[in-house]
């Protein structure tokens, strides 16, 4: 019986592999795996008789990844479980092992890797003449919208990064270095600040935060938000990791302020400032913006960093809060 089972499994895998050669999916689901290559261009048949075993393994995995049978099966399973997930207030039905989990009604939340307390004794953040620096440390979605979690996850899925944040703010905030408290800005159980099928902010979250940024950058005191229409949520994380296309509409907002002078802005950022979430059209109303990804910023020397930052009137340093305290804050080591 055991040999029969093994034979059956091998035949299934062989069938999926062959289908990946002849029936290639136009949009394969990768979930956790990125398609990579070691630069080898030979076919699977040629690699079998070569010594390049790493590339052979990678080529086989990519061929299976591209299989239309594999992708159709995953899509079907995802849709079946989603029928239960989007109506559940108690259980997480997902079978994919990814970096997300589900809350009530299929609400998407990020998993975190560590939840440690940090001290900042070896950290030094220097002022730069004529440049305002704003730290924008984005809380995990479950820290802001914990009421959308299943009761099972309320204690184990929420990392209290706010304690580290309070220490960091008390230590480093001054007249030219502002550290926005997103916990206070997005403090309401009656409003949604993150997209339902995503781990990033929605339009209300973006505009609420920029309301405070513009007060600093343009030296204004009283600003209000107004509803200006509706737009679709992106829900890109649910689509990429849950294989579910979810159509949800959200209110769109505008800030009741017209700028007479655009400020020169540098945004050091991660995925929260992707154009899907913060549009260039919106930013162009108030800023002349340039963008720098953390992967580049972390590899810059201190002198290059200082020379770059002083070219701008305003610098926003944005990061997901857990990743900032785990590793990115070390950019400011003494």
Buried (B, 14 or more C-beta within 10 A) or exposed (E): EEEEEEEEEEEEEEEBBBBBEEEEBEEBBEBEEEEEEEEBEBEBEEBEEEEBEEBBEBBBBBBBBBBBBBBBEBBEEBEEBBEEBBEBEEEBBBEBEBEBBBBBEBBBBBEBEEEEEBEBEEBEBEEBEEBBBBBBBBBBBBBBBBEBBBEEBEEEBBBEBBEBBEBBBEEBBEEBBBBBBBBEBBEEEEEBBBBBBBBBBBBBBBBBBBBBBBBEBBEEEEBEBEEEEEBEBBBBBBBBBBBBEBEBEBBBBBBEBEBEEBBBBBBBBBBBBEEBBBEEEBBEBBBBBEBBEBEEBEEBEEEEBEEBBEEBBBBBBBBBBBBBBBEBBEBBEE
